[in-house]
Amino acid sequence: MANGDGAGAAGTGAVPGPGGRGGAGGVRLSSGTGRWIVVTTVLGSGMAMLDSTVVNVALPHIGESLGADLAALQWTVNAYMVTLAGLILLGGSLGDRYGRRRVFVIGVVWFAAASLLCGIAPTSGILIAARALQGVGGALLTPGSLALIQASFRADDRARAVGLWSGFGGVAGAIGPFVGGWLVDGPGWRWVFFLNIPLALICVPVALRHVPESHDGTAHGRFDVSGAVLGASALALVTYALIARVWWAGAAGILVGAWFVLVERRRGETAMVPPSIFRSRTFTAINLVTLCVYAAFSGFFFLAALQLQVVSGYSALGAGTALLPTTVLMLLLSAKSGELGEKTGPRLPLTIGPLLCAAGMLLMLRVGPNAAYLTDVLPALLVLGLGMVTLVAPLTATVLASVDVSRAGLASGINNAAARAAGLIAVAALPLLAGMGPEAYRSAVQFDAAFGRAMTICAGVLVAGSLLAWFTLRTPSKTELRPECQVHCGVGAPPLDPGEVTGAGRAPGPA
């Protein structure tokens, strides 16, 4: 990282950059340039979201087509998450230093090229390698998407622009299951990845022509490349240990993780993850809650898509559509949840929300062979969705409010990476903990039994998150609630992409 304050999911402190019509930080949302910026950022983040939307739904078809076992399917999901979680903070700092538009465009092109490799992959090994390359592209474009809005618009237009970005992103998440399911059941799973190419062909020229460039004038010094490499390596080793079930990789992952902590402490404020930011008790607590909540979410959506197809007999389109209620509830009620969170503080919603989610996952125990959607599947998803609505917006706002405004981008980036890391560990660990063998997803009886154990584990993790919130968070006074965080909550708790945290996709992280 070039600067302790200069990176993250949303860059801070932009200064005018070259090639910008209207100047960085001076664009009006009502202007033509403003509208093009929204279109560009929605297209870019929509690529990553649509890809996430359908990969889980496509897994049984990928396994059948490539002769892959359960471990290969886990890596199909986690190879992307390892590089994304490990490099997303570095991607944010690269944009701050070298230009947010430039790095965003590079990320879109990289993501599209890797998607092409995924689509033509002849073996599961090549698909997994291509997915890891996709994660690198995602680490460049994901933080750049929101950072472009943050840096380009005037302050009084910024919240509305972020609201549009979040809303259109939610629409993309909502239509994803229909498009993805149709592609998997129709032309085939490979078109799930080919879909990203035309989106990139639209996004790149629009960005180069209409989006102003911006930089962080305070970004200086060396990037924390060693921290990024060590962090990604630790995640990869621990993930490999859980999936391949080899102890030495786990031990090596723990040692590399400890090395990462030492390196970050030695670098101090120039580190990718400055240790000083964890002096905030609230920030530390909210990240622990994030780990619990998003581990459960990721494990649930990874296994639920398989359960509906392998055990309940749903098609890919049927499974994707079945999970849609959580997305709809997030779109409809997140803003109201944010307003309620402003009034009550984070403690209550972050205690009740995980408990509701845990109840929803326990209701999923009723989903077995020939499960009826209206009486078995829908009630569980409605309860789960209400729990997610209750907790996600306050969680995002609390992350931003727990640190100084100048470090909001860094805080959101760290929380984003924590959520993604929790998700990839959950996808790796749950099959092991639930007793799933390599061929479990080929047997309805075996998978159904293991799914029940996995849902019980996910519910337990959510209860742990609820207890953490109750005992570690406090209700702040009104003077401690920052106005800019309240505005963010009111427009849907950005920088969350609603589709990525629901059945429409994987859980990316709340901030």
Secondary structure by P-SEA (a helix, b strand, c coil): cccccccccccccccccccccccccccccccaaaaaaaaaaaaaaaaaaaaaaccccaaaaaaaaacccaaaaaaaacaaaaaaaacaaaaaaaaacccaaaaaaaaaaaaaaaaaaaaacccaaaaaaaaaaaaaaaaacaaaaaaaaaccccccaaaaaaaaaaaaaaaaaaaaaaaaaaaaaccccccccaaaaaaaaaaaaaaaccbbbbbccccccccaaaaaaaaaaaaaaaaaaaaaccaaaaaaaaaaaaaaaaaaaaacccccccccccccaaaaaaaaaaaaaaaaaaaaaaaaaaaacccccccaaaaaaaaaaaaaaaaccaaaaaaaaaacccaaaaaaaaaaaaaaaaaacccccccccccccaaaaaaaaaaaaacaaaaaaaaaacccccaaaaaaaaaaaaaaaaaaaaaacccccccccccccccaaaaaaaaaaaaaaaaaaaaaaaaaaaacbbbbccccccaaaaaaaaacccccccccccccccccccc
